Amino acid sequence: MMYVDESGDTGTANSPTDFFALTGIVVHERQWRSFMNALIAFKKTMRAVHGLPMRAEIHASEFIKSKVFGLQRHTRLAILRNALDELAKMQDISITGVIVDKRNKPADFDVFDFAWKTLFQRFENTLMFGNFPGAFRSDYGVVFTDDTAGLKLLRMVRKMAVYNPVPSAFGGPPRNLPILRLIEDPHGKDSAESLAIQMADVCSYFLHQRYKPNSYIRRQKAAYYYDRLLPVLNVNASRSSPLGIVEL
């Protein structure tokens, strides 16, 4: 089960951001209940320590921009940092990050398409090779996303199941390698009702900040908070990054 959220926008013309980030948190269904219990326990701790309401949605960019729930900015940043540290302790999850540098891309470059296809392909590859915790080599995967571009993602995955050209590592023509391990359509969920997607949002936010931190994140020396996730990062997703970040 992969829970995905994004940070930044997919526009290339007059966009306020230079980067677009996607992060997927993968957990096996056998560990799903313990994963959710750990997230609920985390929220209870944040309520006890910082006064964060249990029903509060953790949305990283809003936590940094706005004074939500009456909490001071440094407290909200601490909650986000604690969320990353909590995820880093979970031995049964794996996190894959994709970052798109939108600068100097051609006008017809589809940021959304490239980023999501890349993440889906990495999910497929890792399932095929059994590189997720537990080495479940015969398992299949389903994807849960924030309820935004549901129809576009649905069509993308259905097409990839039939036609999925993958560039050759040796310079030859692309090969058609339909995805086989992703089953069902991507499921859109209201992030306010999904702790797992909220955690994916926090991961994506700090992946984005790693490449283009805002002034507050720089002042707080939080630009590399994403690196705190190293114990659970899918380092097999990229050969060029020690954190497994797929850079496009």
C-alpha positions in Angstrom: 0.0 0.0 0.0 1.5 3.3 -1.1 0.3 6.6 0.3 1.3 9.6 -1.9 1.2 13.4 -1.6 3.0 16.2 -3.4 4.6 19.6 -2.7 4.8 22.5 -5.2 2.9 22.9 -8.4 3.3 21.3 -11.8 3.3 24.5 -13.9 6.3 25.5 -15.9 5.2 29.0 -17.1 5.1 31.8 -14.5 5.1 29.2 -11.7 5.9 30.4 -8.1 8.0 27.2 -7.6 11.1 25.8 -9.3 10.6 22.3 -8.1 7.8 19.7 -7.8 8.1 16.9 -5.2 6.3 13.6 -4.8 6.7 11.2 -1.9 5.2 7.7 -1.5 5.1 5.9 1.9 4.8 2.1 1.4 3.6 -0.3 4.1 2.6 -3.9 3.7 -0.9 -4.8 4.6 0.4 -7.1 7.4 1.9 -4.1 9.1 -0.9 -1.6 8.2 -2.6 -1.8 11.6 0.5 -1.3 13.6 1.5 1.5 11.2 -1.8 3.3 11.8 -1.7 2.7 15.6 1.8 4.3 15.6 0.5 7.4 13.8 -2.5 7.7 16.2 -0.1 7.4 19.1 2.0 10.1 17.6 -1.0 12.4 17.3 -1.9 11.8 21.0 1.7 12.7 22.0 1.5 15.9 20.0 -1.8 16.7 21.7 -0.3 16.1 25.1 2.9 18.0 24.5 1.9 20.8 22.1 -1.9 21.0 22.4 -2.5 19.8 18.8 -6.1 18.7 18.4 -6.5 15.0 17.5 -8.7 15.9 14.5 -6.3 18.5 13.2 -5.0 17.9 9.7 -1.2 18.1 9.5 -0.5 20.0 6.3 3.1 21.1 6.2 3.0 24.2 4.1 0.0 25.6 6.1 1.8 24.8 9.3 4.7 27.0 8.2 2.7 29.8 6.6 -0.3 30.2 9.0 -0.8 30.3 12.7 -3.1 27.3 12.8 -4.6 25.9 16.0 -3.2 28.8 18.0 0.3 27.3 18.0 3.5 29.3 17.6 5.5 28.8 14.4 8.4 27.2 16.1 6.0 24.7 17.8 4.4 23.9 14.4 7.9 23.2 12.9 8.7 21.0 15.9 5.6 18.9 15.2 6.6 18.5 11.6 10.1 17.5 12.7 8.7 15.0 15.2 6.5 13.5 12.4 9.6 12.8 10.4 11.4 11.3 13.3 8.5 9.1 14.1 8.4 7.8 10.6 12.2 7.2 10.7 11.7 4.8 13.6 9.2 2.6 11.7 11.1 -0.5 10.4 8.2 -1.7 8.4 7.8 1.2 6.0 9.7 2.5 3.0 9.7 6.0 1.5 10.4 6.9 -2.1 10.9 10.5 -3.2 10.8 12.1 -6.7 11.8 15.7 -7.4 11.4 17.6 -10.7 13.6 20.6 -11.4 11.3 22.6 -13.6 13.9 25.2 -14.6 15.0 25.1 -18.2 12.5 22.4 -19.1 11.0 22.6 -22.6 7.6 24.1 -22.9 6.0 20.8 -23.7 7.5 19.0 -20.6 4.6 17.6 -18.6 5.8 17.8 -15.0 2.7 16.0 -13.6 3.1 13.1 -16.1 6.8 12.6 -15.6 6.7 12.7 -11.9 3.8 10.4 -11.3 4.9 7.9 -13.9 8.3 7.8 -12.4 6.9 7.1 -8.9 4.6 4.4 -10.2 7.5 2.8 -12.1 9.7 2.8 -8.9 6.9 1.2 -7.0 6.5 -1.4 -9.6 10.3 -2.1 -9.8 10.6 -2.4 -6.0 7.7 -4.8 -5.8 9.2 -6.9 -8.6 12.6 -7.1 -6.9 11.2 -7.5 -3.4 13.2 -4.6 -2.0 10.6 -3.4 0.4 10.8 -4.4 4.1 10.0 -8.1 4.4 11.1 -8.9 0.8 7.6 -9.8 -0.3 8.5 -10.9 -3.8 5.1 -12.1 -4.9 3.0 -9.2 -3.7 1.0 -6.6 -5.5 0.5 -2.9 -4.7 -2.3 -0.4 -4.5 -2.0 3.4 -4.4 -3.8 6.0 -2.2 -3.5 9.7 -3.0 -4.9 13.0 -2.0 -8.2 13.5 -3.7 -7.1 15.9 -6.4 -6.2 14.7 -9.9 -8.0 11.3 -9.5 -9.2 10.9 -13.0 -5.9 11.9 -14.6 -4.1 9.3 -12.4 -6.6 6.7 -13.1 -6.1 7.0 -16.9 -2.4 7.1 -16.4 -2.2 3.8 -14.5 -4.6 2.1 -16.9 -2.5 3.2 -19.8 0.8 2.0 -18.1 -0.8 -1.4 -17.6 -0.9 -1.7 -21.4 1.7 0.6 -22.9 4.7 1.7 -20.8 7.8 2.5 -22.8 10.9 2.3 -20.6 14.2 3.8 -22.0 17.0 1.2 -22.4 19.9 1.6 -20.0 22.2 0.7 -23.0 21.0 3.4 -25.4 18.7 1.3 -27.5 15.1 2.0 -28.3 12.6 2.1 -25.4 11.0 -1.2 -24.4 7.3 -1.7 -23.7 7.2 -3.0 -20.1 3.6 -2.8 -18.9 3.3 -2.5 -15.1 2.1 -5.7 -13.6 2.2 -5.3 -9.9 0.0 -2.3 -9.5 -3.6 -3.4 -9.1 -6.9 -1.4 -9.0 -7.1 2.3 -9.8 -5.4 4.9 -7.6 -7.7 5.6 -4.7 -8.3 9.3 -3.9 -8.8 10.1 -0.3 -9.5 13.3 1.6 -6.2 14.1 3.3 -8.0 15.5 6.3 -9.3 11.9 7.0 -6.0 10.1 6.3 -3.1 10.3 8.7 -0.9 8.4 6.2 -1.4 10.9 3.4 -0.7 13.7 5.9 2.6 12.1 6.7 3.3 11.8 2.9 2.6 15.5 2.7 5.2 16.3 5.4 7.8 14.1 3.6 7.1 15.8 0.3 7.3 19.3 1.8 10.7 18.7 3.3 11.9 17.0 0.1 10.9 20.2 -1.7 12.6 22.3 0.9 15.8 20.3 0.5 16.1 21.7 -3.0 14.6 25.2 -2.6 14.1 26.1 1.1 12.0 29.2 2.0 13.5 31.9 4.2 12.0 30.5 7.4 13.2 27.0 6.8 16.7 28.4 6.1 16.7 30.5 9.2 15.7 27.5 11.3 18.4 25.3 9.6 15.6 22.9 8.6 16.5 22.6 4.9 17.8 19.1 5.4 15.1 17.7 7.6 14.2 15.2 4.8 17.5 13.5 5.5 16.2 12.5 9.0 14.2 9.8 7.1 17.3 8.0 5.9 16.6 4.8 8.0 13.4 4.3 6.0 14.2 5.8 2.6 14.1 3.5 -0.5 17.7 4.1 -1.4 17.3 1.5 -4.3 15.1 4.0 -6.2 18.1 5.9 -7.5 21.7 5.0 -8.1 22.8 8.7 -8.2 21.4 9.8 -4.8 22.5 8.3 -1.4 19.0 9.0 -0.2 17.4 7.3 -3.2 15.8 10.6 -4.4 14.9 10.3 -8.1 15.8 13.6 -9.7 14.1 14.6 -13.0 
